[in-house]
Amino acid sequence: MLVLVLVAAVAVVLIVVIVWPAVRGHGDDAAPTPAIGPESAAEHIPESLEGALVGQLLRCEISRAQFRAEMARAAQRDADRHPLVMPPDIAPPEA
């Protein structure tokens, strides 16, 4: 009987904790998050080529295909300028 009362009390406390902010007006709907879209993208100054391309894509200045092509060119340029150097294979010591 005591266990049943404790379970009921915990359930009531959980319901109050979950519902109370919404009732008081402090729920998720109280402060809307800033919109992510062409308006907010225009205010941000990109710091990289990738950021500039994403901004252009969000403002519909370039298409998805153009974005992918430019990102591929940027990746190729990066690979040419900073090639990945693999360490030489180390042969296991012969016993």
BAMILO-665812 format. One line per field, with one value per residue (C-alpha): x, y, z; residue number from 1. Coordinates in steps of 0.25 Angstrom, whole numbers. Example, Ala and Ser with C-alpha at 12.3 -4.5 7.8 and 13.67 -1.06 7.14 Angstrom:
residues 2
c1	c(49 / 55)
c2	c(-18 / -4)
c3	c(31 / 29)
num	c(1 / 2)
end
This chain:
residues 95
c1	c(0 / 11 / 18 / 6 / 5 / 19 / 18 / 5 / 13 / 25 / 15 / 8 / 21 / 26 / 13 / 14 / 29 / 26 / 13 / 16 / 25 / 15 / 4 / 12 / 16 / 31 / 30 / 37 / 26 / 30 / 43 / 43 / 57 / 62 / 59 / 69 / 67 / 70 / 68 / 78 / 88 / 89 / 93 / 104 / 118 / 124 / 138 / 141 / 138 / 129 / 122 / 120 / 115 / 105 / 100 / 98 / 91 / 81 / 79 / 75 / 87 / 92 / 86 / 89 / 97 / 105 / 108 / 112 / 121 / 128 / 130 / 136 / 146 / 149 / 152 / 161 / 168 / 170 / 175 / 185 / 190 / 191 / 193 / 191 / 204 / 204 / 215 / 224 / 220 / 229 / 233 / 231 / 244 / 249 / 250)
c2	c(0 / 9 / 6 / 10 / 23 / 26 / 23 / 31 / 43 / 42 / 41 / 54 / 61 / 57 / 62 / 75 / 77 / 75 / 83 / 94 / 102 / 102 / 106 / 118 / 122 / 118 / 106 / 104 / 113 / 126 / 129 / 126 / 122 / 131 / 126 / 120 / 124 / 135 / 146 / 141 / 136 / 150 / 156 / 146 / 149 / 136 / 133 / 123 / 118 / 107 / 118 / 127 / 115 / 111 / 126 / 126 / 113 / 118 / 131 / 123 / 130 / 116 / 103 / 90 / 85 / 97 / 96 / 82 / 85 / 97 / 88 / 77 / 88 / 93 / 79 / 76 / 90 / 86 / 72 / 78 / 89 / 80 / 66 / 55 / 49 / 35 / 30 / 19 / 5 / -1 / -15 / -24 / -28 / -41 / -51)
c3	c(0 / 3 / -10 / -17 / -10 / -13 / -28 / -29 / -22 / -32 / -44 / -39 / -37 / -51 / -57 / -50 / -54 / -68 / -69 / -60 / -70 / -81 / -71 / -66 / -80 / -79 / -88 / -102 / -109 / -100 / -107 / -122 / -127 / -138 / -152 / -161 / -175 / -186 / -176 / -165 / -175 / -182 / -168 / -166 / -172 / -176 / -172 / -182 / -196 / -191 / -183 / -195 / -203 / -193 / -192 / -207 / -206 / -195 / -203 / -215 / -223 / -227 / -230 / -222 / -234 / -235 / -220 / -221 / -233 / -226 / -213 / -222 / -228 / -214 / -209 / -221 / -219 / -204 / -208 / -218 / -208 / -196 / -200 / -190 / -186 / -182 / -173 / -179 / -176 / -165 / -166 / -154 / -148 / -152 / -141)
num	c(1 / 2 / 3 / 4 / 5 / 6 / 7 / 8 / 9 / 10 / 11 / 12 / 13 / 14 / 15 / 16 / 17 / 18 / 19 / 20 / 21 / 22 / 23 / 24 / 25 / 26 / 27 / 28 / 29 / 30 / 31 / 32 / 33 / 34 / 35 / 36 / 37 / 38 / 39 / 40 / 41 / 42 / 43 / 44 / 45 / 46 / 47 / 48 / 49 / 50 / 51 / 52 / 53 / 54 / 55 / 56 / 57 / 58 / 59 / 60 / 61 / 62 / 63 / 64 / 65 / 66 / 67 / 68 / 69 / 70 / 71 / 72 / 73 / 74 / 75 / 76 / 77 / 78 / 79 / 80 / 81 / 82 / 83 / 84 / 85 / 86 / 87 / 88 / 89 / 90 / 91 / 92 / 93 / 94 / 95)
end
